Amino acid sequence: MRSSVLNGESIYSAFRALFVFRRRPGAPANVGKERREPMNSFSVRTKIMEGGGLETIAPKLRRVFIVTDGFMASSGKVSYITDELDKAGAEYRIFDQVKADPDVGTVTKGVDTILEFKPDAVIAFGGGSPIDAAKAIVFFAAKACDMRDCMFIAVPTTSGTGSEVSRFAVITDPEKEVKYPLVEDSLLPDVAILDAVLTASVPPTVTADTGIDVFTHAVEALVSTAANDFSDAAAEKAIKLVRKHLLTAYREPDNMEARQGMHNASCLAGIAFSNSGLGLNHGMAHALGARFHIPHGRANGILLPYVMSFNAGCAESLTPVARRYAKIARLLGLESSSVRQSALNLIRTARKYVEQFHIPSNLQAAGVNKVEFEAELEAMAEAALADRCTATNPRPCTKEDILQVFRKAYTGKLP
């Protein structure tokens, strides 16, 4: 077994070196494509088990490291995992220090704990935060010891991030107020268990925020510069499932058909963007969330109409991206006689759609203080431009472009 010394400072340094996507000052965002391998392939490495399945895996496990959050542990919900492990006679350790927007410090503590425990399996249990934290913990632990035989299982309890099937993880650096997207094939879990029962107690506000995140994932995957026929198929199905199930899941929390439909939509959107990449919307949402602590899905939903308007060129001359948005409009029954009007129909409907879930339609309505917003604007634009998600945005963008989109999102200005 190979080993090396890892400490907090080395992990901080590694995050900053790995995740900050460096560009020449003033360069358009998707010059980043020069630094990416062409997305000319499609893969789904993760085994997906719908409706449960841990009972068939647990007997094969002996030492299990469970990554979750404090609520899941203290409320007893983690018994969904531990009951099966107890039946199988497996030893386990629960790491429950993950909070919303997991940070580098939490990852460092998790790495220390996992290296001491030496598990043969890791189970991430919770929403996107525990799953992302578990990914980063496993990633860095693998730099200190051989983790190749350690099974990685993700069990999502919300329907939003798609993290259970994606090669993305987002970790926060509170010192620099930056969210680092880690993008590595090694982050893909071996197994994802999609059991809608786990989402039944999710509050309506979280159902809405995470559901809008699913929609944003699918839309960005469809228009990404690295999209292909296979990622398109997953993204299109995700959009159809969101249209069919999200409002019902929001209004009828006990409707298990709607809950499972959204769980599947989240997974499909995760498969899509894991292969195609995302775009400016997520780059901006990461920057916004790191500074104003708006929930990630909510930030995406607020920003989406304004980013789509920029990408499509609706305020000036249409770009080729408008045709991709027109295609999405057709999927949703919003198609018009012209590409421009179809794209506008999608953009305006997206804004009205989030309002059904009591999500504000602009940043001012979301309670972002204008003075604080202006003070952070330059830094947010720079962070969004540097974000790895922005590299596959369908329209090249500069810092000035992003500043304009942020300002329109603040006031609610659309064509």
VENJOMO-V938656 format. One record per residue. D_LAST is the distance of its C-alpha to the last C-alpha in Angstrom with 1 decimal. Layout:
BEGIN
d_last: {D_LAST;D_LAST}
END
This chain:
BEGIN
d_last: {59.9;58.2;57.2;55.8;55.1;51.6;50.7;47.7;47.3;47.5;44.8;42.5;43.1;42.6;39.2;38.0;39.4;38.2;34.7;33.3;31.6;32.5;30.7;31.3;29.6;26.3;26.5;23.5;23.4;24.6;27.6;28.9;29.5;32.5;33.9;33.3;35.6;34.0;32.9;35.0;36.7;36.1;38.3;38.8;41.7;41.6;43.7;41.7;43.8;42.1;43.6;45.9;48.6;49.7;53.2;53.8;52.9;54.5;58.1;57.4;56.4;58.8;56.9;53.3;50.9;48.4;45.2;43.4;42.3;44.5;43.2;44.0;47.5;48.4;47.2;49.3;46.4;47.6;50.7;48.7;49.6;52.8;54.5;54.4;55.6;58.4;59.5;59.6;61.5;58.9;58.8;55.4;53.9;50.7;48.4;46.3;44.9;41.3;38.7;34.9;33.4;36.9;38.0;40.3;43.1;43.0;43.1;46.1;48.0;47.3;48.6;51.7;52.3;51.8;54.1;56.8;56.5;56.4;54.8;54.9;51.6;48.4;46.5;43.0;42.5;39.4;35.7;33.8;35.5;39.1;38.4;36.7;39.5;42.1;40.6;40.8;44.3;45.6;44.0;45.8;49.0;49.3;49.7;52.8;54.4;54.3;51.8;51.7;53.9;51.9;49.8;46.3;45.1;41.7;41.5;38.1;38.0;34.2;31.8;29.1;29.9;31.7;33.9;37.0;36.3;34.2;35.4;33.1;34.1;32.4;34.7;34.1;35.9;36.0;37.7;34.9;32.1;31.0;30.5;32.3;31.3;34.6;34.4;37.8;39.4;42.2;40.0;39.8;42.0;44.8;44.3;41.4;42.5;39.9;41.5;39.2;42.0;41.0;37.5;38.9;39.1;35.7;34.0;30.9;28.7;29.9;29.5;25.9;25.2;27.1;25.8;22.2;23.6;25.1;21.8;20.2;23.4;23.3;19.7;20.3;23.7;22.4;20.2;22.7;24.4;27.6;26.9;29.6;30.7;32.5;29.8;27.4;29.9;30.1;26.4;25.8;28.7;27.4;24.1;26.2;28.5;25.8;24.4;28.0;29.4;27.2;26.7;30.5;31.5;29.6;31.2;34.5;35.6;38.9;37.6;38.9;37.5;33.9;34.9;36.4;33.5;31.2;33.9;33.9;30.1;30.2;33.0;31.4;28.2;30.5;32.4;29.3;27.9;31.5;31.8;28.4;27.2;23.9;21.1;19.0;18.0;21.7;22.5;20.2;21.4;25.0;24.5;22.8;25.5;28.3;27.6;26.3;28.0;25.2;26.4;25.2;23.8;22.0;20.5;19.3;17.7;15.8;14.6;14.0;10.3;9.4;12.1;11.2;7.8;10.1;12.8;11.2;9.9;6.6;5.7;9.3;11.9;12.3;14.8;17.7;16.3;13.8;17.1;18.2;15.3;15.9;19.5;18.7;16.9;20.1;22.2;20.6;20.8;17.1;17.5;16.4;17.9;15.6;14.6;11.0;10.9;13.1;11.1;8.0;11.0;12.3;9.5;9.2;12.9;13.7;12.4;14.5;17.2;18.0;18.3;21.2;23.0;22.5;20.5;18.2;14.4;14.4;17.2;18.2;18.8;20.8;23.1;22.5;24.2;22.2;25.3;26.1;22.6;22.7;26.3;25.4;22.2;24.0;26.3;23.6;21.7;25.2;26.1;23.0;23.6;27.3;26.7;28.3;25.5;23.1;25.6;24.4;20.6;19.6;17.9;20.0;18.9;20.5;21.1;18.8;15.9;16.8;17.1;13.5;12.3;14.9;13.9;10.3;12.2;14.6;12.6;10.1;7.0;3.8;0.0}
END
